[in-house]
Amino acid sequence: MRLTDTQVQQFHEEGYLVFENLIRGDKLKAYQDLFDELVERGRTLSIGSPHWSFEFNEDHEPIPGFLHKIQGVCVVEPKVLDLAQEPEILDRVQSLVGPDIDVFGTKFFPKLPNGGTSVHWHQDNFYFGTNTNRIVSCGIYLQDADRENGCLRVVPKSHLSQAIVEHHRRQGAHGSWTEVDESKAVDMAVPAGTVVFFSSNLLHGTYENRSDRPRYSTAWHYIPADLPLERFPRGGYEDRHIVRGD
C-alpha cells in the first residue's frame, strides 16, 4: 500500500508517520523468535566482539551478557534483512524515496529489562555527516512499547530547519546526544508490530527500560539508491543493502 497524499504531507510537515500493527501474526512471532536467538547469543559473547555492544555498570564498564545493541544486525544475521524488505514497509517508503531503495545502518536494540537503553535525544543525520532530507529513518517495534519499558519519543517539526544541533558524549554512556525542550516531545506508546518512519533530521530519543519486560526494536535508514553518502557508499560499506529496484 502506497502512502496517501495526506500521509506524505504529514511526514514532511510533522517529521514522522506511525503504522500500528503493520507486522503481525505468525510473521511477527517468527521475527520475535529470531531476535530471541540473537539475545541468547549475546549472553555468551566476549566484551569487544565486533558489532555487539553491552550496557554499562555504575563504574562505566560493560556488563557481560547484558546486550545493548547489535550494530550492523543485517551483517551479523542476514535473515533480519527480510524484515527490512517487507512489502508492507517498502511499498510505503517508496512514496518518500522513490522506486530504487537501499537500506543502511541496521541496528537491533533489545532494550532488556531493568536498565536496558537505546538512544538519548539526537538527530540521525548528526552521525551521517549530512543534513539531507532524503533519508527516511525507520523504527520497528517487535514488542509492545510504553514509557515504562522505553518507548520512542519525538519532537514534531524539529526537522524543518534542517539544522544539525550540537551533540555531546558522556563517559559510561552510548552514543552522542543533545538537549531538547521536553514539553514539546510526543511519546510513541505503540503495540508490537508497529513501524515508525521519521526524518533523519528529527530530534528523537527513548526512555530507559525500568520495567521487567524487554522492548525489542530495530532501527535503520532507507535512502534513494542514487544518494551518494560519503560515509556509507554503495558497494563500499558492508551494511548498505539494496532492498528494492536497482
One Martini backbone bead per residue (centre of mass of N, CA, C, O) as a GRO file, in nm:
protein
  246
    1MET     BB    1   0.092   0.039   0.026
    2ARG     BB    2   0.059   0.352  -0.038
    3LEU     BB    3   0.075   0.667   0.020
    4THR     BB    4  -0.088   0.931   0.092
    5ASP     BB    5  -0.097   1.262   0.058
    6THR     BB    6  -0.141   1.312   0.360
    7GLN     BB    7   0.100   1.145   0.463
    8VAL     BB    8   0.322   1.295   0.315
    9GLN     BB    9   0.260   1.568   0.444
   10GLN     BB   10   0.305   1.480   0.737
   11PHE     BB   11   0.598   1.401   0.712
   12HIS     BB   12   0.702   1.685   0.620
   13GLU     BB   13   0.573   1.851   0.865
   14GLU     BB   14   0.624   1.655   1.131
   15GLY     BB   15   0.844   1.392   1.069
   16TYR     BB   16   0.613   1.155   1.088
   17LEU     BB   17   0.507   0.799   1.105
   18VAL     BB   18   0.237   0.566   1.200
   19PHE     BB   19   0.220   0.190   1.199
   20GLU     BB   20   0.006  -0.015   1.327
   21ASN     BB   21   0.033  -0.353   1.300
   22LEU     BB   22   0.200  -0.429   1.035
   23ILE     BB   23   0.326  -0.658   1.202
   24ARG     BB   24   0.191  -0.998   1.218
   25GLY     BB   25   0.155  -1.281   1.365
   26ASP     BB   26   0.365  -1.516   1.246
   27LYS     BB   27   0.569  -1.309   1.152
   28LEU     BB   28   0.624  -1.174   1.422
   29LYS     BB   29   0.708  -1.432   1.575
   30ALA     BB   30   0.956  -1.497   1.400
   31TYR     BB   31   1.112  -1.239   1.473
   32GLN     BB   32   1.117  -1.274   1.775
   33ASP     BB   33   1.278  -1.541   1.768
   34LEU     BB   34   1.529  -1.428   1.630
   35PHE     BB   35   1.596  -1.221   1.860
   36ASP     BB   36   1.622  -1.423   2.085
   37GLU     BB   37   1.876  -1.558   1.967
   38LEU     BB   38   2.057  -1.304   1.983
   39VAL     BB   39   2.042  -1.265   2.287
   40GLU     BB   40   2.168  -1.539   2.356
   41ARG     BB   41   2.437  -1.489   2.218
   42GLY     BB   42   2.511  -1.237   2.399
   43ARG     BB   43   2.557  -1.397   2.677
   44THR     BB   44   2.853  -1.534   2.554
   45LEU     BB   45   3.003  -1.293   2.476
   46SER     BB   46   3.261  -1.097   2.429
   47ILE     BB   47   3.404  -0.825   2.498
   48GLY     BB   48   3.450  -0.668   2.173
   49SER     BB   49   3.266  -0.769   1.976
   50PRO     BB   50   3.174  -0.733   1.678
   51HIS     BB   51   2.868  -0.529   1.680
   52TRP     BB   52   2.875  -0.561   1.997
   53SER     BB   53   2.695  -0.419   2.276
   54PHE     BB   54   2.699  -0.305   2.624
   55GLU     BB   55   2.606  -0.239   2.917
   56PHE     BB   56   2.654  -0.030   3.189
   57ASN     BB   57   2.786   0.031   3.482
   58GLU     BB   58   2.865   0.238   3.750
   59ASP     BB   59   3.182   0.212   3.630
   60HIS     BB   60   3.169   0.216   3.307
   61GLU     BB   61   3.123  -0.093   3.249
   62PRO     BB   62   3.074  -0.363   3.080
   63ILE     BB   63   2.813  -0.610   3.070
   64PRO     BB   64   2.802  -0.924   3.055
   65GLY     BB   65   2.512  -1.014   2.853
   66PHE     BB   66   2.409  -0.700   2.839
   67LEU     BB   67   2.247  -0.603   2.582
   68HIS     BB   68   2.234  -0.317   2.367
   69LYS     BB   69   2.371  -0.374   2.066
   70ILE     BB   70   2.342  -0.429   1.705
   71GLN     BB   71   2.571  -0.339   1.470
   72GLY     BB   72   2.483  -0.475   1.186
   73VAL     BB   73   2.250  -0.702   1.185
   74CYS     BB   74   2.253  -0.784   0.870
   75VAL     BB   75   2.542  -0.906   0.901
   76VAL     BB   76   2.511  -1.103   1.137
   77GLU     BB   77   2.186  -1.144   1.031
   78PRO     BB   78   2.042  -1.184   0.725
   79LYS     BB   79   1.737  -1.238   0.806
   80VAL     BB   80   1.672  -0.938   0.882
   81LEU     BB   81   1.634  -0.831   0.589
   82ASP     BB   82   1.342  -0.923   0.557
   83LEU     BB   83   1.224  -0.692   0.726
   84ALA     BB   84   1.334  -0.455   0.543
   85GLN     BB   85   1.161  -0.609   0.285
   86GLU     BB   86   0.884  -0.556   0.350
   87PRO     BB   87   0.619  -0.462   0.163
   88GLU     BB   88   0.469  -0.287   0.378
   89ILE     BB   89   0.718  -0.093   0.385
   90LEU     BB   90   0.821  -0.034   0.091
   91ASP     BB   91   0.559   0.081  -0.027
   92ARG     BB   92   0.575   0.333   0.159
   93VAL     BB   93   0.871   0.440   0.119
   94GLN     BB   94   0.849   0.492  -0.188
   95SER     BB   95   0.685   0.764  -0.153
   96LEU     BB   96   0.970   0.909  -0.039
   97VAL     BB   97   1.230   0.772  -0.233
   98GLY     BB   98   1.141   0.567  -0.435
   99PRO     BB   99   1.207   0.267  -0.629
  100ASP     BB  100   1.515   0.293  -0.539
  101ILE     BB  101   1.633   0.096  -0.257
  102ASP     BB  102   1.810   0.153   0.037
  103VAL     BB  103   1.986   0.017   0.326
  104PHE     BB  104   2.117   0.141   0.646
  105GLY     BB  105   2.219   0.107   0.959
  106THR     BB  106   2.172  -0.164   1.118
  107LYS     BB  107   1.963  -0.226   1.416
  108PHE     BB  108   1.960  -0.373   1.754
  109PHE     BB  109   1.725  -0.327   2.032
  110PRO     BB  110   1.637  -0.496   2.326
  111LYS     BB  111   1.570  -0.359   2.588
  112LEU     BB  112   1.628  -0.467   2.863
  113PRO     BB  113   1.556  -0.530   3.164
  114ASN     BB  114   1.654  -0.323   3.404
  115GLY     BB  115   1.835  -0.092   3.199
  116GLY     BB  116   1.771  -0.061   2.918
  117THR     BB  117   1.902   0.084   2.616
  118SER     BB  118   1.955   0.324   2.345
  119VAL     BB  119   1.853   0.646   2.308
  120HIS     BB  120   1.900   0.968   2.305
  121TRP     BB  121   1.892   1.273   2.215
  122HIS     BB  122   1.871   1.307   1.850
  123GLN     BB  123   2.027   1.298   1.523
  124ASP     BB  124   2.103   1.105   1.263
  125ASN     BB  125   2.268   1.313   1.083
  126PHE     BB  126   2.504   1.346   1.273
  127TYR     BB  127   2.629   1.059   1.187
  128PHE     BB  128   2.621   1.116   0.856
  129GLY     BB  129   2.721   1.407   0.755
  130THR     BB  130   2.424   1.546   0.723
  131ASN     BB  131   2.100   1.726   0.598
  132THR     BB  132   1.930   1.552   0.450
  133ASN     BB  133   1.580   1.473   0.327
  134ARG     BB  134   1.634   1.156   0.195
  135ILE     BB  135   1.601   1.023   0.478
  136VAL     BB  136   1.444   0.724   0.620
  137SER     BB  137   1.364   0.647   0.920
  138CYS     BB  138   1.333   0.319   1.104
  139GLY     BB  139   1.102   0.182   1.337
  140ILE     BB  140   1.072  -0.147   1.493
  141TYR     BB  141   0.818  -0.304   1.698
  142LEU     BB  142   0.819  -0.630   1.848
  143GLN     BB  143   0.706  -0.484   2.104
  144ASP     BB  144   0.563  -0.345   2.338
  145ALA     BB  145   0.544   0.019   2.389
  146ASP     BB  146   0.645   0.224   2.670
  147ARG     BB  147   0.753   0.414   2.924
  148GLU     BB  148   0.862   0.176   3.103
  149ASN     BB  149   1.023   0.020   2.839
  150GLY     BB  150   1.110   0.249   2.616
  151CYS     BB  151   0.994   0.457   2.428
  152LEU     BB  152   0.946   0.661   2.186
  153ARG     BB  153   1.061   1.000   2.101
  154VAL     BB  154   0.937   1.320   1.977
  155VAL     BB  155   0.988   1.630   1.782
  156PRO     BB  156   0.788   1.799   1.623
  157LYS     BB  157   0.931   1.983   1.349
  158SER     BB  158   1.257   1.962   1.407
  159HIS     BB  159   1.337   1.929   1.082
  160LEU     BB  160   1.277   2.194   0.910
  161SER     BB  161   1.568   2.345   0.914
  162GLN     BB  162   1.815   2.128   0.891
  163ALA     BB  163   1.952   2.151   1.157
  164ILE     BB  164   2.246   2.070   1.337
  165VAL     BB  165   2.295   2.004   1.647
  166GLU     BB  166   2.448   1.985   1.934
  167HIS     BB  167   2.666   1.726   2.043
  168HIS     BB  168   2.736   1.476   2.305
  169ARG     BB  169   2.940   1.314   2.547
  170ARG     BB  170   2.959   1.032   2.791
  171GLN     BB  171   3.071   0.858   3.030
  172GLY     BB  172   2.903   0.554   3.024
  173ALA     BB  173   2.782   0.606   2.729
  174HIS     BB  174   2.589   0.589   2.448
  175GLY     BB  175   2.667   0.801   2.232
  176SER     BB  176   2.499   1.092   2.115
  177TRP     BB  177   2.369   1.411   2.249
  178THR     BB  178   2.093   1.622   2.343
  179GLU     BB  179   1.887   1.899   2.404
  180VAL     BB  180   1.542   1.951   2.505
  181ASP     BB  181   1.207   2.041   2.492
  182GLU     BB  182   0.995   1.823   2.655
  183SER     BB  183   0.715   1.971   2.609
  184LYS     BB  184   0.737   1.885   2.282
  185ALA     BB  185   0.702   1.594   2.332
  186VAL     BB  186   0.633   1.261   2.195
  187ASP     BB  187   0.487   0.966   2.278
  188MET     BB  188   0.538   0.612   2.154
  189ALA     BB  189   0.284   0.422   2.227
  190VAL     BB  190   0.303   0.080   2.110
  191PRO     BB  191   0.244  -0.194   1.940
  192ALA     BB  192   0.320  -0.470   1.821
  193GLY     BB  193   0.431  -0.413   1.480
  194THR     BB  194   0.534  -0.131   1.466
  195VAL     BB  195   0.585   0.145   1.235
  196VAL     BB  196   0.839   0.406   1.202
  197PHE     BB  197   0.865   0.714   1.047
  198PHE     BB  198   1.156   0.941   1.004
  199SER     BB  199   1.342   1.197   1.006
  200SER     BB  200   1.693   1.248   1.015
  201ASN     BB  201   1.631   1.548   1.158
  202LEU     BB  202   1.484   1.438   1.394
  203LEU     BB  203   1.408   1.464   1.715
  204HIS     BB  204   1.514   1.184   1.923
  205GLY     BB  205   1.415   0.918   2.163
  206THR     BB  206   1.437   0.748   2.488
  207TYR     BB  207   1.360   0.548   2.728
  208GLU     BB  208   1.426   0.367   2.979
  209ASN     BB  209   1.428   0.041   3.116
  210ARG     BB  210   1.215  -0.011   3.424
  211SER     BB  211   1.123  -0.289   3.366
  212ASP     BB  212   1.033  -0.654   3.325
  213ARG     BB  213   1.050  -0.580   3.012
  214PRO     BB  214   1.107  -0.600   2.699
  215ARG     BB  215   1.219  -0.393   2.386
  216TYR     BB  216   1.208  -0.466   2.081
  217SER     BB  217   1.421  -0.321   1.817
  218THR     BB  218   1.458  -0.150   1.513
  219ALA     BB  219   1.713   0.035   1.312
  220TRP     BB  220   1.691   0.232   1.006
  221HIS     BB  221   1.779   0.343   0.654
  222TYR     BB  222   1.622   0.498   0.389
  223ILE     BB  223   1.729   0.525   0.040
  224PRO     BB  224   1.824   0.637  -0.237
  225ALA     BB  225   2.037   0.486  -0.455
  226ASP     BB  226   2.166   0.786  -0.550
  227LEU     BB  227   2.279   0.839  -0.268
  228PRO     BB  228   2.602   0.993  -0.180
  229LEU     BB  229   2.730   0.868   0.088
  230GLU     BB  230   3.039   0.903   0.217
  231ARG     BB  231   3.015   0.696   0.475
  232PHE     BB  232   2.793   0.509   0.277
  233PRO     BB  233   2.877   0.349   0.023
  234ARG     BB  234   2.798   0.200  -0.253
  235GLY     BB  235   2.991  -0.099  -0.230
  236GLY     BB  236   3.168   0.023   0.052
  237TYR     BB  237   2.939  -0.085   0.262
  238GLU     BB  238   2.826  -0.357   0.439
  239ASP     BB  239   2.553  -0.185   0.561
  240ARG     BB  240   2.455  -0.173   0.251
  241HIS     BB  241   2.131  -0.233   0.093
  242ILE     BB  242   1.945  -0.381  -0.146
  243VAL     BB  243   1.567  -0.376  -0.154
  244ARG     BB  244   1.496  -0.208  -0.429
  245GLY     BB  245   1.574  -0.246  -0.733
  246ASP     BB  246   1.883  -0.069  -0.850
   0.00000   0.00000   0.00000
